[in-house]
Amino acid sequence: MPVFATDQDVYATIGALFEWGSQDPELGPKIAASGLTIRFVYHEPESEITVDARAVPPEGRHFTVLCGPAGLTPDVTMEMNADVAHTFWFGHMNLLTALARGQMKAVGPIQSILKLLPAIKPAYKKYPEIARAHGLPGEE
């Protein structure tokens, strides 16, 4: 059984993680400095989240998070099953391994995403908290 029942579940958890990151004083500036627009396309359920570090973000944020189709041209598109994203954010999946196994697909300069991996480490601690608050299963 999939972790996420609807696209709104994806937005309420993964979208919330990205929103948190946009305000986090450690993670936010590092993502903003990349200047990238990254589209995350999820399947089962079909959903899409865009992180926009190109445009001027709303006050109090370092970048903009858009849940649902955004109509922006991304620098990088990451595509995966939503359950794969759930496992990744629990810290139980290596990005390079997931790409090699076809669990994730990337279009665009993947080296730009790889450079961001050290910056997102705080998100691995935050995501389990967000997921559990929404009644999603843990990945201990």
N, C-alpha and C positions, 0 to 999 in steps of 0.2 A: 504494500500500500504506500503510495507517495506521501512524503512528508507534508507537502503543501496541497491543500484541496483546491484553492482558487488563486488567481493572480493577486487578489487583495491580500492573501496570506503572505505571498512573496514580498509585496510592497510593505506590509506591516512588519516584516522581520529583516529581510535583506535591505530593503529600502530604508528602514529605520537605522540599520547599521551604517549605511552610507551617510544618512543625515547626521548621525552622531559624529562620524568622522569629519564631516564638513565643519563641525564646530569644535572639534578636539584641538587643543593648542599644540599637541605634539604631531599628530598625523596630518591634520588639515593643511598646514603650510607646506608640507612636503609634497602632497598631492597637487596643491595649487601651483607650486613651483614647476611642476612638469608641463603645465600649459596644455595638457591633453584633454581631448574629449573621448571618453570611452563608453561604448554601448555594450551593455550586458544583455544578451538575448537568452531567455530561459525557455525550456520546454517542460511540459507536464508539471504545472500548467503553463500555457503560453503567457509570457510576460516579458517586460523589457524595462531596464533601468539605465539611464544615461548619467554619467558623471561628467560634468562640464567644468573644466578648469581653465577654459579659454575666456569665457565671458566674465564680466564683473559679477561676483556673487551677491546674494542678498546680504544685508547688514548682519553681522555676527557670524558669518560663515566664510570659509576659505574657498569653497567651490559650490557649484549648484548641483543638486540631485533632482532628476526628473523621472518620475515613475509613470510608465506607459510610453507609447510612441512619442518621440520628441521632435522628429523632423530635422534633427541636426545631422551634419555629416561628421561621423566620428573619425578620429585618427586610428583607433583600434576598436575592433569588434570582438568580443569574447562570447562564444556560444556554448551552452551546456544545458543539461538537464538540471532543473531546479534542485533536485536531491543532491546532485554533484556539488552544487554551490553550497548547500547546507553542510555537507561533509567537509568541504574546503575550509569554510569559515570556522568550523570546530577545530581546525588545525590538523586534520587527519588525512590530508591529501596534498601531495607535492605538485606544484603547478607544472613543472617540466615533465614529470611522470604522467600527469593527466593529459597533457598535450600529446605526448608520445603514444599513449594508449588510445587516443581519440575520444577520451571522456570530455575534453574541452577542445574547442577549436578557436584559433585566433586568426584574425585577418588584420593586417597592418604590421607596423614595426614592433614585433614581439619584444625586442630588446628594451623598448620603452617601458613595457609592463614589467619586465624582469627587474629593471632599476627601481621600481616602486615596491618590490617585495619587502625590503627592510623597513620601509615606511609604514606598512600596514600591520606590523606585528601587534600593536595595541588592539587592533580589531579582533584578533584571535581570542583575547580575554573578554571583550565586550559581547561578541556574538552569542556565546552560550547563555549569557544573562538575558539578552533580548529574546532568544528562541524559547527559553523556558518560560519567560513572562507571557508568551503567546501559546503556551501549552504544547510546544513542539517537542518531539523526543530528543534526548541528549545523545551525545556521541562520546561517552567517556572512554 
